[in-house]
Amino acid sequence: AIRHWLSVCKTSHTKCSAWSIRKPGSRHLPTRILDLENTNASRVKLHVPDDSDTSDYVALSYCWGRSGNPYYTDQSNLQRHISEGIEVSSLPKTLQDSIELTRRLGVKYLWIDALCIVQKDREDWMQEASLMGAVYSQALFTISADASVDTSSGIFLERSARHGISAVLPWPLEDPNDGLGPMALHVAPKFQSFKHEILSSPLAQRGWTFQERALSARVIHFGSELCYWECKEACIGENEEIGKYSVQDGFFHLKDMLLVAPTSTEPSTPKLHDKWAWVVSQFSSRQLTNPSDIFAALEGVATMFTGKNKLGRYYCGLWEDELLRHLLWSSDRTVAGSAHARPAAYRAPSWSWAAV
C-alpha cells in the first residue's frame, strides 16, 4: 500500500511536488545522512553528502521517551560512524524498524536526529536545529512513529485480533460487465478515525514533532490501529484507496496556506494571522524536554510564514503588523494539575506567549 500511495502522490499531486522551503542554490541533503546501501546489511554508515547530491531521503519523526535515546552520535564515535558504520542490531527498535522500512521502499538515505546530529555538541546542535525545517520539507516522506512512546517500542506494533476479523455476507447483486459473478459484502471492524488516533497519540504531545509534521511533504503515520498516508492532497487509511483529503484538519489548512502560488491560492493577511494564532495554540499545548528549545522547535514554521512577506517582522513568537492582537494571549494550560508557570530559566520576554 505504501508503494502505491507514494507512486500516486509523486505522479499526480502537484502540491506535494512543489513543497519545499529550500532556497535556490542551497543543498538538498542534510549535513549528515545514514547511507543504507551497504554491502553489509547489518550495518549502516553515517555519510556526509556533497552539496550537489539531490538523492531522495526519508526522515524519521519519533519520541525519544523519558529515558532518552540509548544510542546516539557524539564526538567520541562520530568518525567511527562515518568510517566503519553502525551495527543496526545495537540500535533501539524504533530506529531499526525505520531502517528496515526505508530499505524495503528502495530509498538510499535516512535521516534520524540522534544519529545525524552530533549530540552533546552545542555548536553542532545550533547549526542543525536551524536547518530542521529544510530537513523535513525536502524529505521524500517522513516516517511518523505516532503510537510509539519511546525508542524501544518500534514502529510495527503488534495488532489486535480485531484486525484479522471480517464477516462475508452473500450479496445477490453482480456487475454483468465484469464476469465475476455475484458480489460479496464484507463487514469489517470499525477503527478510530485518523484525526482522533493521531491527535491523541504520544507523538502529538511532543513539541518538536509539531513542525516535523507541519513541514513534511508526505507523512506515513504508524498509529496504534492502522497505518495512514498524509500529504498535501490526500489523507487515507490503509483500508481505503488513496483519494481526496478526507480529514480537513488544522494541519491540512496550514500546509495549503503555506504553499507557494500558483500551486495554491495566496492567503489574505488576516487569514495568515488567524492561522498563526492556531499554530501557537497547538504548539504551546505540547511538551518540550528542554524548555529553551521553544523558538528552535517552531523556527521552520515561522520561516514559512516569513516567506509570505505579509506579517512584518517576527518578535519572539509575535508578528509586527498585528502585534497588539497577538499580545492578547492567555494561558489556559495546566501541568500536573496546577497552573502553567514560567520555566525556571528565562527564555522569552514577559509579553510573549513563549514566556510561560
Secondary structure, DSSP 8 states (H G I E B T S, - for coil): -HHHHHHHHHHH-HHHHH-----TTS-SS-SSEEE---SSTTEEEEE---TT----EEEEE----TT--SS---TTTHHHHHHT-EEGGGS-HHHHHHHHHHHHTT-SEEE-HHHHS-TT-HHHHHHHHTTHHHHHHHSSEEEE-TT-SSTTS-SS----GGGG--EEEEEEEE-TTT---EEEEEE------HHHHHHTSGGGGBSHHHHHHHH-SEEEEE-SS-EEEEESS-EEETTS---SBS---HHHHHHHHHS-TTSS----HHHHHHHHHHHHHHHHTSB-SSGGGTTGGGHHHHHHHHTTS-S--EETTEEGGGHHHHT------EETTEE----SS--S-TTSGGG-
